[in-house]
């Protein structure tokens, strides 16, 4: 049996909402977590992860700007295919568990966790390159699949979209 690897990673998020939200801009934020890589075939592994991810958006009107922070503990389970020994592509589903949902503007901070669904779903697509010293770099896109707005009587859609650049180490 091939060796099971584990590791840590962290990086930069470029987050925004899609759906019915207008006039948004990318929110720069971060993610950090760990993973296990379980070989299945010679070039295929399964990689479950647990990642804290600060997501959200910036909203700008003429004289008003706000930031929405919708933070999750994300659990992607990815199929990872090695094109070469160092370069891989990965894809799979992700479930996110809401940690914080807050708006921030010039007047203060406003918690809206009660108006946000506690579970979020996404499809993850990515690329990864590992150096011989087990340091790796990856780029991913988390394509949101679910509307996380749970305001009663509202059909207003808010869907997470997140690009990620990561650096990590595989033990």
PASEBA-1860 file (N, C-alpha, C; in nm, 3 decimals):
! residues 171
1> XXXXXXXX> 0.084/-0.119/0.000/0.000/0.000/0.000/0.088/0.125/0.000 ~ 0.046/0.225/-0.075/0.120/0.351/-0.082/0.103/0.428/0.048 ~ 0.196/0.519/0.070/0.199/0.597/0.193/0.086/0.702/0.196 ~ 0.023/0.716/0.312/-0.076/0.820/0.335/-0.002/0.944/0.385 ~ -0.032/1.059/0.325/0.032/1.185/0.362/-0.068/1.274/0.433 ~ -0.018/1.365/0.512/-0.101/1.469/0.573/-0.023/1.599/0.563 ~ -0.092/1.709/0.583/-0.022/1.836/0.570/-0.103/1.954/0.617 ~ -0.039/2.070/0.607/-0.100/2.198/0.645/-0.091/2.292/0.527
9> XXXXXXXX> -0.187/2.385/0.519/-0.186/2.482/0.411/-0.251/2.611/0.459 ~ -0.218/2.719/0.391/-0.278/2.849/0.421/-0.264/2.935/0.296 ~ -0.346/3.039/0.288/-0.333/3.123/0.171/-0.433/3.236/0.164 ~ -0.440/3.290/0.046/-0.515/3.411/0.013/-0.647/3.376/-0.054 ~ -0.755/3.438/-0.008/-0.887/3.424/-0.070/-0.923/3.550/-0.146 ~ -0.987/3.532/-0.260/-1.050/3.640/-0.336/-1.197/3.602/-0.341 ~ -1.278/3.660/-0.253/-1.416/3.616/-0.235/-1.515/3.721/-0.284 ~ -1.629/3.673/-0.330/-1.738/3.760/-0.374/-1.867/3.678/-0.366
17> XXXXXXXX> -1.979/3.744/-0.384/-2.109/3.678/-0.393/-2.156/3.685/-0.537 ~ -2.228/3.584/-0.578/-2.304/3.592/-0.702/-2.451/3.579/-0.663 ~ -2.537/3.581/-0.761/-2.680/3.576/-0.733/-2.741/3.711/-0.760 ~ -2.824/3.760/-0.668/-2.895/3.886/-0.686/-2.819/4.006/-0.630 ~ -2.701/3.986/-0.576/-2.624/4.094/-0.516/-2.560/4.178/-0.627 ~ -2.572/4.310/-0.619/-2.518/4.400/-0.720/-2.410/4.490/-0.662 ~ -2.327/4.548/-0.749/-2.224/4.645/-0.712/-2.124/4.590/-0.610 ~ -2.088/4.463/-0.622/-1.993/4.405/-0.527/-1.852/4.409/-0.584
25> XXXXXXXX> -1.758/4.401/-0.492/-1.616/4.395/-0.526/-1.555/4.279/-0.446 ~ -1.441/4.233/-0.491/-1.374/4.120/-0.426/-1.328/4.159/-0.286 ~ -1.353/4.068/-0.191/-1.304/4.081/-0.055/-1.176/3.999/-0.044 ~ -1.065/4.063/-0.010/-0.939/3.991/0.013/-0.941/3.936/0.154 ~ -0.911/3.808/0.168/-0.915/3.745/0.299/-0.819/3.626/0.299 ~ -0.840/3.529/0.387/-0.745/3.419/0.401/-0.818/3.287/0.427 ~ -0.741/3.179/0.419/-0.787/3.047/0.459/-0.668/2.972/0.519 ~ -0.696/2.874/0.605/-0.591/2.793/0.666/-0.652/2.661/0.712
33> XXXXXXXX> -0.575/2.554/0.699/-0.628/2.426/0.743/-0.531/2.312/0.721 ~ -0.588/2.192/0.725/-0.509/2.070/0.709/-0.578/1.972/0.618 ~ -0.502/1.870/0.578/-0.555/1.770/0.485/-0.488/1.635/0.508 ~ -0.550/1.533/0.451/-0.494/1.399/0.444/-0.504/1.357/0.298 ~ -0.395/1.303/0.244/-0.395/1.254/0.107/-0.382/1.102/0.110 ~ -0.486/1.035/0.058/-0.494/0.890/0.064/-0.483/0.834/-0.078 ~ -0.372/0.768/-0.113/-0.357/0.711/-0.247/-0.460/0.602/-0.272 ~ -0.518/0.603/-0.393/-0.615/0.502/-0.434/-0.556/0.417/-0.547
41> XXXXXXXX> -0.500/0.485/-0.647/-0.431/0.422/-0.758/-0.296/0.490/-0.774 ~ -0.216/0.449/-0.869/-0.082/0.506/-0.883/-0.084/0.656/-0.906 ~ -0.183/0.710/-0.976/-0.189/0.854/-1.005/-0.311/0.922/-0.942 ~ -0.388/0.851/-0.864/-0.512/0.905/-0.808/-0.514/0.893/-0.657 ~ -0.548/1.005/-0.592/-0.563/1.008/-0.446/-0.697/1.072/-0.411 ~ -0.743/1.044/-0.291/-0.858/1.115/-0.233/-0.801/1.205/-0.125 ~ -0.844/1.332/-0.125/-0.789/1.429/-0.030/-0.900/1.502/0.045 ~ -0.939/1.452/0.162/-1.031/1.529/0.247/-0.953/1.636/0.323
49> XXXXXXXX> -1.020/1.749/0.349/-0.955/1.862/0.415/-1.050/1.922/0.519 ~ -0.994/1.996/0.611/-1.070/2.084/0.701/-1.000/2.220/0.694 ~ -1.076/2.322/0.648/-1.016/2.452/0.620/-1.106/2.563/0.676 ~ -1.046/2.652/0.755/-1.116/2.774/0.796/-1.102/2.873/0.681 ~ -1.214/2.929/0.636/-1.211/3.018/0.520/-1.293/3.143/0.549 ~ -1.226/3.260/0.541/-1.297/3.387/0.554/-1.343/3.427/0.415 ~ -1.473/3.432/0.397/-1.533/3.462/0.267/-1.620/3.586/0.282 ~ -1.679/3.630/0.173/-1.766/3.746/0.179/-1.755/3.831/0.055
57> XXXXXXXX> -1.775/3.962/0.074/-1.771/4.056/-0.038/-1.756/4.197/0.015 ~ -1.716/4.286/-0.073/-1.722/4.429/-0.046/-1.835/4.485/-0.130 ~ -1.904/4.584/-0.077/-2.018/4.645/-0.147/-1.993/4.795/-0.152 ~ -2.003/4.852/-0.270/-1.972/4.994/-0.282/-2.082/5.064/-0.360 ~ -2.135/5.168/-0.299/-2.227/5.261/-0.365/-2.157/5.396/-0.368 ~ -2.224/5.500/-0.411/-2.160/5.632/-0.425/-2.087/5.677/-0.300 ~ -2.155/5.690/-0.188/-2.095/5.739/-0.064/-2.097/5.636/0.049 ~ -2.106/5.510/0.013/-2.121/5.407/0.116/-2.041/5.284/0.075
65> XXXXXXXX> -1.969/5.229/0.170/-1.896/5.105/0.146/-1.912/5.014/0.267 ~ -1.934/4.886/0.241/-1.945/4.789/0.350/-1.870/4.662/0.311 ~ -1.842/4.581/0.412/-1.781/4.449/0.392/-1.872/4.347/0.458 ~ -1.895/4.238/0.389/-1.968/4.125/0.446/-1.868/4.014/0.469 ~ -1.866/3.961/0.591/-1.779/3.849/0.625/-1.869/3.729/0.652 ~ -1.853/3.625/0.573/-1.929/3.501/0.591/-1.823/3.391/0.599 ~ -1.789/3.353/0.721/-1.676/3.262/0.744/-1.726/3.120/0.771 ~ -1.649/3.024/0.721/-1.689/2.883/0.727/-1.574/2.795/0.771
73> XXXXXXXX> -1.610/2.680/0.827/-1.520/2.565/0.834/-1.563/2.481/0.714 ~ -1.477/2.478/0.611/-1.508/2.404/0.488/-1.445/2.266/0.492 ~ -1.518/2.169/0.439/-1.472/2.031/0.433/-1.485/1.982/0.288 ~ -1.382/2.009/0.206/-1.384/1.954/0.072/-1.333/1.809/0.074 ~ -1.385/1.727/-0.016/-1.335/1.591/-0.038/-1.304/1.583/-0.187 ~ -1.174/1.582/-0.218/-1.130/1.598/-0.355/-1.070/1.471/-0.412 ~ -1.096/1.449/-0.540/-1.022/1.350/-0.617/-0.903/1.425/-0.673 ~ -0.783/1.373/-0.651/-0.660/1.441/-0.693/-0.588/1.349/-0.791
81> XXXXXXXX> -0.574/1.397/-0.915/-0.510/1.318/-1.020/-0.375/1.378/-1.054 ~ -0.270/1.296/-1.048/-0.134/1.341/-1.077/-0.105/1.327/-1.226 ~ -0.087/1.440/-1.293/-0.048/1.442/-1.434/0.100/1.405/-1.445 ~ 0.181/1.459/-1.354/0.322/1.421/-1.336/0.340/1.393/-1.187 ~ 0.462/1.358/-1.147/0.487/1.334/-1.004/0.467/1.460/-0.920 ~ 0.479/1.579/-0.983/0.471/1.704/-0.908/0.342/1.783/-0.934 ~ 0.281/1.765/-1.049/0.168/1.848/-1.091/0.038/1.767/-1.086 ~ -0.065/1.822/-1.020/-0.193/1.751/-1.009/-0.311/1.844/-1.033
89> XXXXXXXX> -0.423/1.784/-1.070/-0.551/1.854/-1.080/-0.641/1.791/-0.974 ~ -0.735/1.871/-0.922/-0.821/1.821/-0.816/-0.962/1.876/-0.833 ~ -1.058/1.796/-0.795/-1.197/1.837/-0.805/-1.280/1.756/-0.706 ~ -1.390/1.819/-0.661/-1.480/1.746/-0.573/-1.576/1.839/-0.502 ~ -1.664/1.780/-0.422/-1.763/1.859/-0.349/-1.705/1.917/-0.220 ~ -1.772/2.020/-0.171/-1.733/2.083/-0.045/-1.859/2.120/0.032 ~ -1.856/2.093/0.160/-1.961/2.139/0.250/-1.898/2.239/0.347 ~ -1.969/2.348/0.372/-1.918/2.450/0.463/-2.012/2.467/0.581
97> XXXXXXXX> -1.955/2.483/0.700/-2.031/2.503/0.822/-2.007/2.646/0.870 ~ -2.113/2.724/0.877/-2.105/2.866/0.909/-2.047/2.890/1.048 ~ -1.951/2.981/1.056/-1.890/3.021/1.182/-1.933/3.163/1.217 ~ -1.930/3.253/1.117/-1.958/3.394/1.142/-2.023/3.454/1.019 ~ -2.120/3.541/1.041/-2.186/3.614/0.933/-2.208/3.756/0.984 ~ -2.133/3.850/0.928/-2.131/3.985/0.984/-2.109/4.089/0.874 ~ -2.181/4.199/0.881/-2.157/4.315/0.795/-2.081/4.419/0.875 ~ -1.995/4.492/0.807/-1.918/4.598/0.871/-1.920/4.718/0.777
105> XXXXXXXX> -1.955/4.836/0.833/-1.953/4.959/0.754/-1.901/5.073/0.842 ~ -1.914/5.195/0.795/-1.864/5.311/0.869/-1.932/5.331/1.004 ~ -2.048/5.270/1.023/-2.127/5.291/1.145/-2.110/5.179/1.247 ~ -2.049/5.069/1.209/-2.030/4.960/1.304/-2.037/4.822/1.241 ~ -2.053/4.722/1.327/-2.063/4.582/1.284/-2.201/4.531/1.317 ~ -2.254/4.446/1.228/-2.389/4.393/1.243/-2.386/4.243/1.219 ~ -2.426/4.167/1.319/-2.432/4.023/1.306/-2.558/3.983/1.231 ~ -2.545/3.902/1.128/-2.664/3.852/1.059/-2.660/3.700/1.044
113> XXXXXXXX> -2.604/3.634/1.145/-2.595/3.488/1.144/-2.734/3.424/1.141 ~ -2.832/3.488/1.206/-2.968/3.434/1.206/-3.033/3.440/1.068 ~ -2.977/3.521/0.978/-3.032/3.536/0.843/-2.952/3.458/0.739 ~ -2.857/3.377/0.787/-2.766/3.302/0.699/-2.781/3.153/0.727 ~ -2.795/3.074/0.620/-2.804/2.929/0.638/-2.674/2.878/0.697 ~ -2.685/2.778/0.783/-2.568/2.728/0.855/-2.483/2.632/0.772 ~ -2.534/2.587/0.657/-2.462/2.494/0.570/-2.452/2.556/0.431 ~ -2.335/2.540/0.369/-2.311/2.590/0.234/-2.248/2.479/0.151
121> XXXXXXXX> -2.283/2.471/0.023/-2.228/2.370/-0.066/-2.155/2.435/-0.182 ~ -2.045/2.371/-0.226/-1.968/2.423/-0.338/-1.905/2.307/-0.414 ~ -1.865/2.336/-0.537/-1.785/2.246/-0.618/-1.646/2.307/-0.626 ~ -1.542/2.229/-0.597/-1.405/2.278/-0.593/-1.329/2.224/-0.714 ~ -1.257/2.313/-0.783/-1.171/2.277/-0.895/-1.036/2.341/-0.871 ~ -0.925/2.268/-0.893/-0.796/2.327/-0.867/-0.679/2.258/-0.933 ~ -0.563/2.324/-0.919/-0.434/2.275/-0.967/-0.335/2.285/-0.854 ~ -0.238/2.195/-0.851/-0.137/2.197/-0.746/-0.003/2.156/-0.803
129> XXXXXXXX> 0.102/2.220/-0.752/0.239/2.184/-0.791/0.322/2.166/-0.665 ~ 0.386/2.048/-0.652/0.464/2.014/-0.534/0.612/2.009/-0.569 ~ 0.693/2.079/-0.491/0.838/2.075/-0.506/0.893/1.947/-0.445 ~ 1.014/1.905/-0.481/1.072/1.782/-0.424/1.086/1.785/-0.271 ~ 1.085/1.903/-0.210/1.096/1.912/-0.063/0.959/1.909/0.005 ~ 0.853/1.871/-0.071/0.715/1.857/-0.023/0.645/1.988/0.006 ~ 0.704/2.099/-0.030/0.636/2.228/-0.027/0.551/2.235/-0.154 ~ 0.426/2.281/-0.142/0.341/2.287/-0.262/0.270/2.420/-0.272
137> XXXXXXXX> 0.227/2.449/-0.394/0.151/2.569/-0.426/0.025/2.525/-0.499 ~ -0.087/2.588/-0.468/-0.210/2.548/-0.538/-0.297/2.670/-0.567 ~ -0.379/2.654/-0.669/-0.479/2.754/-0.707/-0.611/2.680/-0.721 ~ -0.717/2.738/-0.662/-0.849/2.674/-0.664/-0.958/2.775/-0.688 ~ -1.070/2.720/-0.734/-1.192/2.800/-0.741/-1.302/2.719/-0.674 ~ -1.365/2.780/-0.574/-1.478/2.719/-0.505/-1.605/2.780/-0.562 ~ -1.673/2.703/-0.645/-1.794/2.750/-0.714/-1.915/2.719/-0.627 ~ -1.974/2.823/-0.568/-2.088/2.805/-0.480/-2.208/2.746/-0.551
145> XXXXXXXX> -2.274/2.653/-0.485/-2.391/2.585/-0.541/-2.520/2.620/-0.468 ~ -2.510/2.682/-0.351/-2.631/2.704/-0.271/-2.648/2.850/-0.231 ~ -2.774/2.890/-0.223/-2.812/3.023/-0.175/-2.808/3.018/-0.022 ~ -2.723/3.101/0.040/-2.713/3.095/0.186/-2.802/3.197/0.257 ~ -2.883/3.272/0.183/-2.977/3.367/0.243/-3.098/3.289/0.296 ~ -3.131/3.307/0.422/-3.247/3.238/0.477/-3.353/3.333/0.534 ~ -3.352/3.459/0.488/-3.455/3.553/0.531/-3.592/3.503/0.488 ~ -3.685/3.496/0.581/-3.820/3.449/0.549/-3.887/3.543/0.451
153> XXXXXXXX> -3.952/3.485/0.351/-4.024/3.563/0.252/-3.935/3.627/0.148 ~ -3.805/3.598/0.150/-3.713/3.659/0.055/-3.663/3.554/-0.044 ~ -3.666/3.589/-0.172/-3.606/3.501/-0.271/-3.474/3.561/-0.322 ~ -3.416/3.651/-0.245/-3.289/3.717/-0.276/-3.177/3.614/-0.265 ~ -3.103/3.592/-0.374/-3.000/3.489/-0.376/-2.862/3.547/-0.347 ~ -2.792/3.482/-0.254/-2.653/3.513/-0.223/-2.575/3.381/-0.228 ~ -2.477/3.375/-0.318/-2.403/3.251/-0.342/-2.254/3.283/-0.334 ~ -2.180/3.206/-0.255/-2.036/3.227/-0.239/-1.959/3.186/-0.364
161> XXXXXXXX> -1.862/3.267/-0.402/-1.767/3.236/-0.509/-1.630/3.274/-0.454 ~ -1.537/3.180/-0.453/-1.408/3.205/-0.388/-1.293/3.149/-0.471 ~ -1.198/3.235/-0.504/-1.071/3.192/-0.562/-0.968/3.183/-0.451 ~ -0.882/3.082/-0.456/-0.784/3.063/-0.349/-0.645/3.036/-0.406 ~ -0.545/3.099/-0.346/-0.405/3.070/-0.374/-0.346/3.023/-0.243 ~ -0.281/2.906/-0.244/-0.233/2.845/-0.120/-0.087/2.806/-0.130 ~ -0.025/2.800/-0.015/0.105/2.737/-0.001/0.091/2.639/0.116 ~ 0.157/2.525/0.105/0.143/2.425/0.210/0.262/2.332/0.215
169> XXX> 0.256/2.242/0.313/0.361/2.141/0.329/0.296/2.006/0.352 ~ 0.345/1.906/0.280/0.296/1.769/0.292/0.399/1.688/0.369 ~ 0.357/1.627/0.482/0.446/1.546/0.565/0.445/1.401/0.521
END
